Amino acid sequence: MHVPLSRHWSVGWRCMLLVLGHAWNQMLWLRALLLICTPSAEGWIMLQRFSVP
């Protein structure tokens, strides 16, 4: 059976969007927690952004 390439692409895009959306939600939650817990949250986020490869 030959599966069309477009179908593979649509599934791949859907999975990628799901993963990106999940990661983005995680980042927003972490950012909110940092803003609540620490006064210098922006500096902390910048430090983490540059330290994580």
N, CA, C and O atoms as a GROMACS GRO file, in nm:
protein
  212
    1MET      N    1   0.084  -0.121   0.000
    1MET     CA    2   0.000   0.000   0.000
    1MET      C    3   0.088   0.126   0.000
    1MET      O    4   0.182   0.137   0.079
    2HIS      N    5   0.058   0.217  -0.086
    2HIS     CA    6   0.135   0.342  -0.093
    2HIS      C    7   0.055   0.455  -0.029
    2HIS      O    8  -0.056   0.487  -0.073
    3VAL      N    9   0.112   0.513   0.074
    3VAL     CA   10   0.044   0.624   0.143
    3VAL      C   11   0.090   0.756   0.083
    3VAL      O   12   0.211   0.778   0.068
    4PRO      N   13  -0.002   0.844   0.050
    4PRO     CA   14   0.036   0.975  -0.008
    4PRO      C   15   0.125   1.054   0.087
    4PRO      O   16   0.110   1.049   0.209
    5LEU      N   17   0.219   1.129   0.026
    5LEU     CA   18   0.315   1.205   0.106
    5LEU      C   19   0.245   1.316   0.185
    5LEU      O   20   0.285   1.348   0.296
    6SER      N   21   0.140   1.373   0.125
    6SER     CA   22   0.069   1.484   0.192
    6SER      C   23   0.010   1.439   0.325
    6SER      O   24   0.004   1.516   0.421
    7ARG      N   25  -0.034   1.312   0.328
    7ARG     CA   26  -0.091   1.263   0.453
    7ARG      C   27   0.017   1.253   0.560
    7ARG      O   28  -0.007   1.288   0.676
    8HIS      N   29   0.135   1.206   0.522
    8HIS     CA   30   0.246   1.201   0.615
    8HIS      C   31   0.278   1.341   0.667
    8HIS      O   32   0.301   1.360   0.786
    9TRP      N   33   0.279   1.437   0.577
    9TRP     CA   34   0.312   1.575   0.615
    9TRP      C   35   0.209   1.630   0.714
    9TRP      O   36   0.245   1.694   0.812
   10SER      N   37   0.080   1.604   0.687
   10SER     CA   38  -0.024   1.658   0.775
   10SER      C   39  -0.013   1.598   0.915
   10SER      O   40  -0.029   1.668   1.015
   11VAL      N   41   0.015   1.467   0.922
   11VAL     CA   42   0.030   1.402   1.053
   11VAL      C   43   0.152   1.459   1.125
   11VAL      O   44   0.147   1.486   1.245
   12GLY      N   45   0.261   1.475   1.051
   12GLY     CA   46   0.383   1.530   1.111
   12GLY      C   47   0.360   1.671   1.164
   12GLY      O   48   0.402   1.704   1.275
   13TRP      N   49   0.293   1.754   1.084
   13TRP     CA   50   0.265   1.891   1.128
   13TRP      C   51   0.178   1.892   1.253
   13TRP      O   52   0.198   1.972   1.344
   14ARG      N   53   0.077   1.801   1.255
   14ARG     CA   54  -0.014   1.796   1.370
   14ARG      C   55   0.063   1.759   1.496
   14ARG      O   56   0.044   1.820   1.601
   15CYS      N   57   0.150   1.658   1.485
   15CYS     CA   58   0.230   1.616   1.600
   15CYS      C   59   0.322   1.730   1.646
   15CYS      O   60   0.336   1.756   1.765
   16MET      N   61   0.384   1.797   1.548
   16MET     CA   62   0.477   1.905   1.582
   16MET      C   63   0.403   2.018   1.652
   16MET      O   64   0.452   2.074   1.751
   17LEU      N   65   0.285   2.052   1.600
   17LEU     CA   66   0.206   2.160   1.662
   17LEU      C   67   0.164   2.122   1.803
   17LEU      O   68   0.166   2.206   1.893
   18LEU      N   69   0.126   1.996   1.823
   18LEU     CA   70   0.088   1.950   1.957
   18LEU      C   71   0.206   1.963   2.053
   18LEU      O   72   0.190   2.012   2.164
   19VAL      N   73   0.323   1.917   2.009
   19VAL     CA   74   0.442   1.924   2.095
   19VAL      C   75   0.478   2.069   2.125
   19VAL      O   76   0.507   2.104   2.239
   20LEU      N   77   0.476   2.154   2.021
   20LEU     CA   78   0.509   2.295   2.042
   20LEU      C   79   0.410   2.362   2.135
   20LEU      O   80   0.448   2.440   2.222
   21GLY      N   81   0.281   2.331   2.116
   21GLY     CA   82   0.179   2.390   2.203
   21GLY      C   83   0.198   2.348   2.346
   21GLY      O   84   0.184   2.429   2.438
   22HIS      N   85   0.230   2.220   2.367
   22HIS     CA   86   0.252   2.170   2.503
   22HIS      C   87   0.373   2.240   2.566
   22HIS      O   88   0.367   2.283   2.681
   23ALA      N   89   0.482   2.249   2.490
   23ALA     CA   90   0.603   2.315   2.541
   23ALA      C   91   0.573   2.461   2.574
   23ALA      O   92   0.619   2.512   2.676
   24TRP      N   93   0.496   2.528   2.487
   24TRP     CA   94   0.464   2.669   2.509
   24TRP      C   95   0.382   2.686   2.636
   24TRP      O   96   0.406   2.778   2.714
   25ASN      N   97   0.283   2.595   2.658
   25ASN     CA   98   0.203   2.600   2.780
   25ASN      C   99   0.291   2.580   2.903
   25ASN      O  100   0.274   2.649   3.003
   26GLN      N  101   0.384   2.485   2.895
   26GLN     CA  102   0.475   2.461   3.006
   26GLN      C  103   0.557   2.587   3.035
   26GLN      O  104   0.574   2.625   3.151
   27MET      N  105   0.606   2.651   2.930
   27MET     CA  106   0.686   2.773   2.948
   27MET      C  107   0.602   2.882   3.013
   27MET      O  108   0.651   2.952   3.102
   28LEU      N  109   0.477   2.898   2.971
   28LEU     CA  110   0.391   3.001   3.029
   28LEU      C  111   0.367   2.974   3.176
   28LEU      O  112   0.369   3.066   3.258
   29TRP      N  113   0.343   2.846   3.211
   29TRP     CA  114   0.324   2.812   3.352
   29TRP      C  115   0.449   2.841   3.433
   29TRP      O  116   0.441   2.898   3.541
   30LEU      N  117   0.565   2.800   3.380
   30LEU     CA  118   0.692   2.826   3.451
   30LEU      C  119   0.713   2.975   3.468
   30LEU      O  120   0.757   3.021   3.574
   31ARG      N  121   0.682   3.051   3.365
   31ARG     CA  122   0.702   3.196   3.372
   31ARG      C  123   0.610   3.257   3.478
   31ARG      O  124   0.653   3.343   3.554
   32ALA      N  125   0.484   3.211   3.481
   32ALA     CA  126   0.391   3.262   3.581
   32ALA      C  127   0.438   3.228   3.722
   32ALA      O  128   0.433   3.312   3.812
   33LEU      N  129   0.484   3.105   3.741
   33LEU     CA  130   0.533   3.064   3.872
   33LEU      C  131   0.654   3.148   3.914
   33LEU      O  132   0.665   3.191   4.029
   34LEU      N  133   0.745   3.172   3.818
   34LEU     CA  134   0.862   3.253   3.849
   34LEU      C  135   0.822   3.396   3.884
   34LEU      O  136   0.878   3.457   3.976
   35LEU      N  137   0.725   3.450   3.810
   35LEU     CA  138   0.680   3.586   3.839
   35LEU      C  139   0.619   3.595   3.978
   35LEU      O  140   0.636   3.696   4.047
   36ILE      N  141   0.548   3.489   4.019
   36ILE     CA  142   0.487   3.489   4.152
   36ILE      C  143   0.592   3.471   4.260
   36ILE      O  144   0.588   3.537   4.364
   37CYS      N  145   0.687   3.380   4.235
   37CYS     CA  146   0.781   3.340   4.342
   37CYS      C  147   0.898   3.438   4.356
   37CYS      O  148   0.940   3.467   4.467
   38THR      N  149   0.951   3.488   4.246
   38THR     CA  150   1.071   3.572   4.253
   38THR      C  151   1.046   3.710   4.195
   38THR      O  152   0.977   3.724   4.094
   39PRO      N  153   1.100   3.814   4.259
   39PRO     CA  154   1.082   3.950   4.210
   39PRO      C  155   1.161   3.977   4.081
   39PRO      O  156   1.119   4.057   3.997
   40SER      N  157   1.276   3.911   4.066
   40SER     CA  158   1.359   3.935   3.947
   40SER      C  159   1.340   3.822   3.847
   40SER      O  160   1.436   3.761   3.801
   41ALA      N  161   1.213   3.795   3.814
   41ALA     CA  162   1.181   3.681   3.727
   41ALA      C  163   1.236   3.702   3.586
   41ALA      O  164   1.282   3.607   3.523
   42GLU      N  165   1.232   3.824   3.536
   42GLU     CA  166   1.276   3.849   3.399
   42GLU      C  167   1.424   3.816   3.381
   42GLU      O  168   1.464   3.753   3.283
   43GLY      N  169   1.505   3.860   3.477
   43GLY     CA  170   1.648   3.829   3.472
   43GLY      C  171   1.671   3.679   3.480
   43GLY      O  172   1.757   3.624   3.411
   44TRP      N  173   1.594   3.613   3.567
   44TRP     CA  174   1.606   3.468   3.582
   44TRP      C  175   1.571   3.397   3.452
   44TRP      O  176   1.639   3.302   3.412
   45ILE      N  177   1.463   3.442   3.386
   45ILE     CA  178   1.422   3.381   3.259
   45ILE      C  179   1.530   3.404   3.152
   45ILE      O  180   1.562   3.313   3.076
   46MET      N  181   1.586   3.522   3.148
   46MET     CA  182   1.692   3.549   3.051
   46MET      C  183   1.813   3.459   3.078
   46MET      O  184   1.872   3.406   2.984
   47LEU      N  185   1.849   3.443   3.205
   47LEU     CA  186   1.961   3.356   3.240
   47LEU      C  187   1.935   3.214   3.196
   47LEU      O  188   2.021   3.150   3.136
   48GLN      N  189   1.815   3.163   3.224
   48GLN     CA  190   1.782   3.027   3.184
   48GLN      C  191   1.782   3.013   3.033
   48GLN      O  192   1.829   2.913   2.979
   49ARG      N  193   1.729   3.113   2.964
   49ARG     CA  194   1.719   3.106   2.818
   49ARG      C  195   1.859   3.096   2.756
   49ARG      O  196   1.878   3.026   2.657
   50PHE      N  197   1.956   3.168   2.815
   50PHE     CA  198   2.090   3.165   2.757
   50PHE      C  199   2.171   3.045   2.807
   50PHE      O  200   2.262   3.000   2.738
   51SER      N  201   2.138   2.994   2.926
   51SER     CA  202   2.218   2.883   2.979
   51SER      C  203   2.176   2.750   2.920
   51SER      O  204   2.259   2.661   2.905
   52VAL      N  205   2.047   2.735   2.886
   52VAL     CA  206   2.000   2.610   2.827
   52VAL      C  207   2.033   2.607   2.678
   52VAL      O  208   1.994   2.698   2.605
   53PRO      N  209   2.104   2.504   2.632
   53PRO     CA  210   2.144   2.499   2.491
   53PRO      C  211   2.027   2.468   2.400
   53PRO      O  212   2.044   2.459   2.278
   0.00000   0.00000   0.00000
